[in-house]
Each structure stands twice: as structure tokens, then as C-alpha cells.
Amino acid sequence: MTYSQSSRYYKCDTSDDIPQHNMLKDNYDYYTTTVRDSEAGRLDLVSYRVYNTPVHWWIIARFNSIISAESVQSGTLLKIPYL
């Protein structure tokens, strides 16, 4: 992307160094789990159940291309990468 000279981003490097596809899906083995009723909208609870820590919720979200954890409903099948 090229910015006009009046833009504050004009001299910034705009190379696309972030891949457009989800690299985690290509590089990791995974298993599946189903979201329980008590975990709906709470990927931190899913992370706690499968990884014994709530901090890896973002890995589950990224691996499943989830933008908003609130959209995860009970019964949703999630792919869980092995760490």
C-alpha cells in the first residue's frame, strides 16, 4: 500500500510481513473438543480445561479463526493445537 505524502505513514515500511492465512493450522497437529455449556463465550475456560492455564485462550481463538470469543456457543467444535 502506498500513502500520500501528506500522510503520517508516508515514510513507513508497508511491506506485508504478516501472512494472510492462519499459519497455526498448517504447522501444528491438533485434536478437537466441544465447548461445554459453562464455557460458552469464554475461551479462557476452554484453555484452562485443555491446557491447565487460561492464558492460552488466544491460541485457540487464532487456530479456529475466532475474532470474538462471545460468538463461541455451547456445542461448538474447536480444534485444539498440541503445545
Stockholm file with secondary structure:
# STOCKHOLM 1.0

chainA/1-83         MTYSQSSRYYKCDTSDDIPQHNMLKDNYDYYTTTVRDSEAGRLDLVSYRVYNTPVHWWIIARFNSIISAESVQSGTLLKIPYL
#=GR chainA/1-83 SS CCCCTTSTTTTSCCCCCSCSSCHHHHHCCEEEEECCGGGTTCHHHHHHHHHSSGGGHHHHHHHTTCSCGGGCCTTCEEEEECC
#=GC SS_cons        CCCCTTSTTTTSCCCCCSCSSCHHHHHCCEEEEECCGGGTTCHHHHHHHHHSSGGGHHHHHHHTTCSCGGGCCTTCEEEEECC
//
